[in-house]
Amino acid sequence: MTRKLASTALGAAALAALAAAARAPSAEALGLGRAAHAAVAPAGPHERPDPNDCVGSCATASDGPAPLGAERVRALLAAFAREEPRGAGPAGEALLFHHAAVRAFLAQGGAGPLDAERAAFLRRELARDHAWIEVRVVDAEGTERLRMRPRRVPLDEKQHLHAGPDERVRLPSLEVSGTVRRVGLDHLWTRI
């Protein structure tokens, strides 16, 4: 099954609305504290610029979420065990946002309190590690200047995509760079 993932930033307000819509308890009610909201929010603009990055747009991208310890993963798994099985509650969203740490934890310690169906669902979602992106640029007069063919890109890796001559209209050589991050069940976040 292929699902289209929306490109959006998921912050504390969006998580609260999502939890209410899914009738899932808030992160505070789950005993995860306000830090859970901060843990799933994507990095803000101009966070930790790296002077070694090759272009300005890359220099504003962070290296991803802060490390997640084993105790935090256990707490999120326990909270996810109480959420809707295929829902997008706060704990499930946080587990997907911190996918690298969660995959490592599951590989070493098993699925903890998750039943077989929920563990299989989580592993299947954690295995999704690519996205398809397409870039289109339209000028102020409505003329399309660029339409890059869809490209499959890995998540959480900086990409430098070059537009071919057949993809540009009266534009010089063009590069689009950025990183696509998964921030939840049906949400991707990117800065290009």
Buried (B, 14 or more C-beta within 10 A) or exposed (E): EEEEBEBBBBBBEBBBEBBEEBEBBBBEEBEBEEEBBEBBBBBEEEEEEEEEBEEEBBBBBBEBBEEBEEEBBBBBBBBBBEBEEEBBBBBBBBBBBBBBBBBEBBEEEEBBBBEEEBBEBBBEBBEBEEBEBEBEBEEEEEEEBBBBEEEEBEBBEBBEBEBEEEBBEEEEEBEBBBBBBBBBBBBBBBBE
